[in-house]
Amino acid sequence: MADYAKSLLDVKTRPQVAMPHSTYSAKPIPSLCVVYHRDASMLGARCAIAPNQTISLGRELKFTDANGDPCFPLLDPYISRELGAFSYSADELILSRRAGASSIEYQGGVLTTDSRFDLAEGHWHTLNCSNRLVLSLGLEAQTNDDLVLMSSIVGRNPSIVEMRRTIRRAAATEDDVLITGPTGVGKEGVATELHRFSQRRAGPLVAVNMAALPAELAASELFGAEKGAYTGALSAKSGYFREAAGGILFMDEIGDALPELQAQLLRALESREIQVLGGSTQAVDLRVVAATELSTQGEQASLRPALFHRLAQQHIQVPPLCQRLDDIGLLAEHYFAGKGRGPWSAEPSDTEVAGWCQVFVALMDYAWPGNVRELFAVLGQIDLDRDYPLVPDLALAPEAERTATTPKMAGDISDDTFLQALEACDYEVAKLAQKMPISRPSIYRRRDKLGVPKASDYSAQEVQQALIAYGGDVGAAAKALKVSKAALLRLYPEYGG
């Protein structure tokens, strides 16, 4: 030992070997993501915009689909070969538009000149390309999503990619797990995924809603009771802990457990023994996964600190939907799968594609306080109008505000004011929704109620006569017909010249 230590005195100090950085330590860069496309296989496809590089935005722009394969979602006859070019340098992203190229709608207007985009992680800009597909533009870390095909957790947002990895790491252990996140994000789905990839997958997954347990019966429901242990106990009760033996016990809404019950749970988790009511202490072989939407730390903590630390041997935080809006297309496709309706149930007409584009732009502009649960509820209400698929009763909030406040509805505005505003906006619903605090579904319903025509209400002959009367000016003809120019051109693209 002495000779070895002495030899180190003569050795020159070696340069430190840096640990390899994880994919999440890389600096985030701008990325385009397909939110809506008539071809469902394109959903979630991404294209990164590298720093100090200019890329051409057009039909031949290569994306990477959800399976990691190259694809070309902009390869569409209604989209110009070159819409413009993106350049990213010095943390500034600029879209230079090509004159005469097909349209890109952004925040209710059409981009015609160079545009600069402020980028921040968790914030998305929504681009509607020629009413053919919807893209999100945001700042995100580049990751290799090698688990998407083996997972039931839907999404390609980096936060979901990392969560899938965390689930696999946690599943490989025998540790208890605490899942946290706001209401409606899918915490039970995370618990199911943990069970699926754990060593206990052959055992049961027993779920219990802690908030639904009556206070006086909670201990017997969890730990079991012998016959006659309390009034009304006409037979023995096994309890959730023993029912989950060999598998996983999922305790949802753990934050709602009463303090005295939390103390009993802590003892059971630490010793892996339960006190059967009216009976003996019994050992249990199980793993516990718990979930809560309530605060777990600080003055508002819903869990006793000791119980929190015992449960959170592994901690999984589920991100809210507003932080991964780029996943809305994939989530919608997952919801509609097998239902025989929705955007991908049949080959849509050009008018239907344009309508779905408007719907997905609207979905991207909402705060989603109820998260994925609320999204699925809204998708379940979507129906096909003659011109547009509508999102009924969805109060849309400006994307930049990210609040759940409800804008003024069309019913709060007089008929005359509504009609004057609609005419001033050239009968474009998106413009009116931007100008006045009115949700788009409300505008559609109010428009129909007041008898304002749709483009599809006119025959081809009537449209042609209006064009002749206004010297071929599509905009003027559309205004005379009390429809938007965009709606008219969707039905009659040959007049777009």
N, C-alpha and C positions, 0 to 999 in steps of 0.2 A: 504493500500500500504506500509506503514511504517513497519507494523508487518511482511508482506511478505518479504520485503527487509532484515529486521533484521534476519529472519529465515534462509536466504541464507548464512549468515555469519557463521553459524554453520554446514553447509553442506559440506562434504568432496568433493573435486574435483573428478569427475567421469572420467574414461578413455574415450578418444575420440572414437566415433563410426565411423569407416572408411566407406566411401561410397563404395558400391560394384563396383568393376572394370568392365568395359565393356569388351567384348570379344576381342577388339582390343588392350587392354592394356596388354594382356598376351604376354609372350615372344614367338616370332615365332619359329617354329620347322620344321625340314625337312618333306617334304610331297611328295609322289609319285602321279602323276596324269595321267590317261589314255588319251592320245592325239589321238591315232588311234587304233581302234579295229574293226575286221570284224563285230562284233555285235554292232550296234549303241547304244544300251541301256547301254553299258559299258562306253561310252564317258563321260569324266569329273569325273569318279569314282576316289576316293582318298583314300590314306592310309598314316596315320601319323606315323612318326618314333619317338617315345618318347625318351627323354634323358635317358642316363644310362640304355639303354635296347637294346638287340640284337634281331632282327627279321629275320626270315628265308625268303629269297626271292625265291619263288617257286610257284608251282601250288595252294597250299592251303593258300596262303597269302590273307587275307580278306580285301577287300576294301569297301568303302561306295559309292553307286551310287548317281546320281543326285537327286534321290527321297529320299535319306537318308536310303535306304535299303542295307543290306549286299550283296556283290557280289564277284565273284572270276574270274577276267579277265585273270589271268595267267593259268587258267585251260584249257590247250591246249596240245594235244598229242605231239606237236613238241617242247614243253618247258619242261625242266627237272623238276622233282619233287622238286629239290633243286638246284637253280642256284648259291646260295651263301648266305651270311648273311650281313645285314646292322647293324652297331653299331654306336651310336652317343653319344659322351661324350666330355666334355670340348670344345664345339663348333667345334668338328672335326667329320666328317662323313666318315666312312670307309666301303667300299664294299669288303668283303672277298669272292673271287670266289672259287667255288668247282671244283676240277680237273675233267675233262671229262664232265662237264655240258654243256648244249646247249649254243649257243653263245649269247653274249651281245655286240652290236656294239656301240662305243662311239667315236665321233669326227673322223669318218672315219676308225677306227681300231677296232679290237676285244679285249675286256678286257680278260686277261688271269691270271693276278695276282691281289693282293690286290690293290685297288685304293682309293685315298683320294680325296674328292670333296670339293672345296672351295664354301661356301654357302653365299649368300647375297640376301636380299629381292629384287624381281624384276629381278632376274637372274636365268635362267633355264639351266639344263644339260639335254640333250636328249639321251635316251637309247632306242636302237632298239633291242628288244628281239626276237632273232631267225627269224627275218623277219616275225614275226607274229603279233606283236603289238608294239606301240611306247609309251614310258612313258616319262614324264618330271619329273625332280627331282629339287626341289627348296625349299627355306625357306619361310614359310608363317604362318600367324596367323591362329589359328583354330576358325572357326565361325560356328554358326548354321544358315544355309540358309533356313529359313522357308518361303521365299517369291518366290522361284524359280518357283514353279508350277503355281503361279498366275500372273507371269510377262511375258511380251513380250521381256524383255531385256535378251539376251542370254549370259550365262557365269556363271562360279562358282569361278572365281578368287576372292580372298577376297576384292579387290578394287571394283569389280562389285557387290558383295554381299552388301558392305557398300553403294554403290551408289543406289541400289534398296531401301534400308532403307531410305536414304536421300530423294529419290523421294516420297516415301509414306508420310514421315513427311511433306515435302513441299506441297504435294497435299492436305493435310488435312487443310491447311491454305488458306487465301485469299490473301496472299502476292504475289507480283510480283517476278519473278524468272529470274536469269541470269544463262545461261548454257555456260560454257567455255570448250575448248578442241581443239586440233589440227584438221586439216581438215580430214574428212573421218571417224571420230570415232563414228558417229551416234547421233549427237545432236538433230536432228529432231525426232528420235525415243524416246529420253528422253522427249521431249515436248509432244509427243503423249501419252506416259505413264502418264505424269502429268495430262493431260486432262482426261484420262481414269479413274483415281482414284480421281479426284477432285469433289467437290460438283457441279461443272458446267458441268459435263459430258453429261447432257441432252442438253446443249447448243452447239453452233458451235465451231469448232476449225478452225480458219482462219489463213492461213500462208501467209506471204509476205516476199519476198527476198529484203531486203533493198538495197543491192548492185545493183539491177536491176531497181530501181526507177529512172527515169530521174530527174535531179536536178530541172528543171523548173516545173515539175508536181508532185513532191514528196508530197507536202502539200495537194494538192487536192486528190491524190490517197489515202492518209492516213485519212484525216479529212473530205473529201467530198467537193462538190462545187455545187452551184446553177447554173441553166441554164444561159448562157451568162456571167458567172463570169470571163471568159478569152476567148481569141480568140480560136475558135474551140469548145467551150463548148456548143454543140447543145442540150444537155439534162442535167438534174441534175445527179450528181454522189454521191452515198451514202458514199463511202470511207470505208476503211478497219475497222476503229474503230467502225463505226455504224453497219457494217456487223457482227462484232464479239459480238454484244450486247447480254448479257446473257451467254456468253461463254468465250473463251480464244483467244486472238490475239497473234500469234507466229511471232515475228519479227526476222527472220534469218539474219545473217551477219550484226548485228546492229552496229558493229564497222566501217562499211563502210558508215554510215550515215553522211552527211555533218554537220559541226559544227552548222550552223544556224538551221538545221532541228532538231538536238539534243536539242537545246534550246526550240523549240516548243514542242518536245516530253516530255521534263521535266515538262513543264507547264501543259500539258495534263494529265500526270501521277499523278502529285501532286493534281490537282483539280478535276480530272475525268471529265473534260469539254474540249470540242474541239471547235475550231473556224472554222466553215464551211466557205469556201472561197466564198465571195459574199453573205453570209448569216449570221445567228445569232450564238451565242454561245449556244452549246447544251451539256447537261449532258449525260455521257455514263456509262453504267454498264457493265464492263468487267474486265477481269484479263489479265495481260500482261506477256508473257514469251518471253525472248530474248536470242539470242545465238550469239557467236562470236568465231572465232579462233585467233583473234588478241589479242595483249597484252592489258590488261585493267588497268594496274597500271604502275607507273614509267614514265620515259621520253618518252617512246615509246607508251604510253597509247593511245588507239584509241577512248576512251569514255571520255567525260567531267566528272570530278570527281563527280559532283552532280548527273549526270545521272547514273553513275555507282552505286553509293550508293543507289539511288532510285530503280534501277532495281534489285540490289543484296540484296533485303530483304531476299531472299533465294538464295544461290549460290550453283550450282551443277557443279563439275569439272568432266569431262568424261576422263578416263585414256586412253592413247594411246595403241595401240595393242602391241607394243614392251614390255609393262609392264605387259601384261597378255597373253603371248604366250601359256600358258597352256589351254586357251579357244579356240585354233584354231580348234581342233577336233569338238567341239560343234558348232562353227560358220560354219564350213564346212557342218556339217549335216543339220543345219538350211538352208543353201544356197541350198543344193541339194534336200531338201524335196519337193516331188511332181514333180520333174523334170524328173523322169524316167531314170536318169543316175547318174554316180558318184560311190563312193566306196560302197554304201549300196543299190543300185538299184536292185541287184540280188545276188544270192549266188556266191561269187567270187571263182575262182580257186586258188590253192596255189600260182601259179605264179603271179596272179593278187594281192593277198594279199601282197606278198613280194614287188611288185612294188609300191603299195600304201604306204607301210611302208617307202620306200625310198623317196616318194613324201613328206610325212609328216615330215620326218627328214629334208628335204630341206626347207619346209615351216617354220620349227622351227628355221632355221639358217639364216633367212632373217630379215632385219631391219624394213620393212613395213613402209616407210615414209608416204604412203598414207592410212595407217591404215586399218580399216575394208572395206572401199570402195575399196581399192586396192586389198585386199585379195579376195573379191567377184569377181572382174574383172579377177584375175588370175585363180580362180576356174572355171570361165566360159570358160576359154581357155583349160582346161585340157582335154586331149583325151587319148584313150587307144592305146598304141603301142602293138606290138606283145608280147613283154616281159614286158614293163613297161608303166604305165600311166605317161605321160610326162607333165611337167609344162613349156609351151613354153614362150620364151622371158622373163624369170625371171632371173635377174642378182642377184646371191646369194652373200651376204656379210657374212664374218665370224661372228658367233653369238657373240663372245667376243668383237668385235669392235663396234657392234650396230650402224653402219653408213650406209648411203644409197649409198655409193660409188659403182661403177660398176667395177667388176673384168675384167681382160683381157679375151676376148672371144677366142674360139678355132680358129676362122678365122685369128687371129693375129699371129698364130704359123704355121710354115711350116709343110707340110704333113709328112716328114721324122721325124721331131722332135716330132710331135704328136704321130706317130706310135711307135717310140722308147720309149717314156714316158709311153704309154699305156701298152706296153709289160713289161716294168720295174715294173709297178704296177700290174702285173698279170691280166691285163684286168679288174681290179676292178675300176669302175667309181668313187666310193667314195674316193679311195686312190689317184687317179689322181687329183680329185678336191681339195684334201688337199695339194698335192705336188705342184701343179701349179695353178695360179690364173685364173681358167677356171670354168664357171658355168656347172653344170651337164647337163642341157638340151642342152647346146652347145656341150658337149662331145658326147651325144647320136646322135645328128644330124651329127656331123663330123665323128663319127664312121660309121654311115650308109652310108654317102656320099663316104667314102673311101672303102666301101665294107667289113668292118670287120664283121665277122659273129656273130650271136647271138646263144645262146645255143639252142633255139627252131628251128634253121635252120638245125640241125643235127637229123638224125633218131636215134632211140634207138639202132639199129644195129651198126651205126657208132660210137656212144659213147662207146658201149661195146667193139668194136675193139680197140679203143684208150686206154681203160683201160687195155685190155689184153697186148697191146704193151708196156705199161709202168708199168707192174707188179702190177696193181691195185692201183697205186698212182693217186688219183683223181686230186690232184693239178697239177701234171705233165701232165696228160691227158688233163686237161682243158687248160693248157698253149699251148699245141700242137694244140688244136682246136681253139685257140685264143679267148677263152671265160673265164669268171671268174669262179672260183671254186664254189662260192656261187650260181651263176646262174645255174650251172650244177646240183648242189645238190637240188636246188629248183624243178627242173624238175624230177630228179631221186634221191629222198631222200634215196632209198634203198642202194645206194653206200656210204652213210655216215658212215656206220658201227658202 
